[in-house]
Amino acid sequence: MTGALLASSAAPASARPEAAPPKAARTATALAAPDIPVANVKAHLSQLQSIATANSGNRAHGRPGYRASIDYVKAKLDAAGYTTALLPFTYNGATGWNLIADWPGGDPSHVVMAGSHLDSVTGGPGINDNGSGSAGILEVALAVSRAQLQPTKHLRFGWWGAEELGLIGSKNYVNSLSSTERSKIDGYLNFDMIASPNPGYFVYDDDTQLEAVFKDWFAAKGIPTEIETEGDGRSDHAPFKNAGVPVGGLFSGADYIKTAAQAQKWGGTSGQAFDRCYHASCDTSANINDTALDNNTDAIANAIWTLGTATTPPPGSSFENTANVSIPDNGSAVESPVTVSGVSGNAPSTLKVGVDIKHTWRGDLVVDLVAPDGSTYRLKNSSGNDSADNVIATYTVNASSEVANGTWKLRVQDVAAQDTGYIDSWKLTF
C-alpha cells in the first residue's frame, strides 16, 4: 500500500486471442465458493520471496524482481485458460506493467473485477504488502479454473504495477478505459495487505452492496469486522472510485496501532502496529499471519462466486443521457432529463446515479436528483474546501418511495464565480 498519490502516463494494450469457454463448464448458480487451501496461497508467496531474494531483495517498479513476479503470475493464469494481457506503461524513466486476466464467458457488459498491486517498495520483498493480496486473488482465479466456473457476469482480475509510487499502474489502466468500458464494471474489489502478522479484519465501506457481501461472510463465520479507514485513497481502488466505479475490498492493517479493544476482539498484541514490517526489509515470508490469509482468501472466493453468479439486470434497466449541458458560472440551475419506461413498480432503495460532470472547481457545484413527482435527492453539496476538478461518481439513492417510470432529472447549479463546466453525461441504473 502506498502513502501518496501521483500522476500516471498513458499505456498501450495487447492481448492474446481469447480462449474458448471450457466444454465442461457447469452452471454457476449451482455452485458454492470452494474453500481455498491456504497452503496454495503460501506457495505463491514462497515463489515471490524467492524472486525477491534473487533480485536484490525487492520486487519494485523498474527492477527485475517486478518483471519476474508478473511473469510468474501470468504463466499460472495462461496455463489455467485465462486470456491475459501485459499492459506496459512508463514511469520515472522505467517500464512497468499491469497484468489483466479475463475468464472466458459471462456477460461482457457486467464485469466483476478483483485486483491487487504486485510491486514492493525498494527496501524489501513486500510479501504482506502486497504479495498477500496478489497471491490471494491468483489462487482464487485458479480456483475458478479448477471449478470450470461459468459465471453470469464476466470475471476479470488485475495485478498493478508501481502502486508504491502513487497508484501509477491502476491509474493508467482506469484512464485507458472509455467511459463506456468503465460503466461495464459492476464492481472493483481491491486486496492490499490481507495477512498482516498482528491482523485486523477491515472491510471497505465505499459501496453498501459490496460491503455487505464481505460483512455477511465474516458474520457467518463469527468474525467481527470494522470499517477500513487506514487505506482510504492510498490503494488501487481509488482510481476506480474516482471514475465512478463501485469499489469494495479487504484489508488487515498496516502501520496503525492495534488498540486494546481490537486485540480483545481479534487477538494479537495491543499497542503494536498491525504490521511492524510495513515497507521494511523484514516484510518477508515470515511476516504473514496464516489465519488472516486463510480467512481473507476464502472471503475473496465467496465474493467472486456471489457477485459473479448473480442475475444480471434485464435489458432496459439502465437509462442514460449523454447530451452536454452547459452550467452557467454562478448562475441558475440547469437540468438534464432521463425518461424511464418499462420498469415495473417503484424505484429501488439502491438506485444508482452515475454522474460525469466536467468542471474546473467541483466545490462550486450543488447536484440533485429530481424524481418524476418533483421530489429532490441531494447528491452533492457545495464546499469551499473541495478544490478538485470534475464530479465523476456513482451515488446510491434510496428512491423506493418513487414510481420508477417517468422523467427523472439531474439538476446542477454553480453557486460561486470564476469556474465553468458542463454536464457530460449521467445514468440511472435500476
Disulfide bonds with the S-S distance in Angstrom:
Cys277-Cys282 2.09
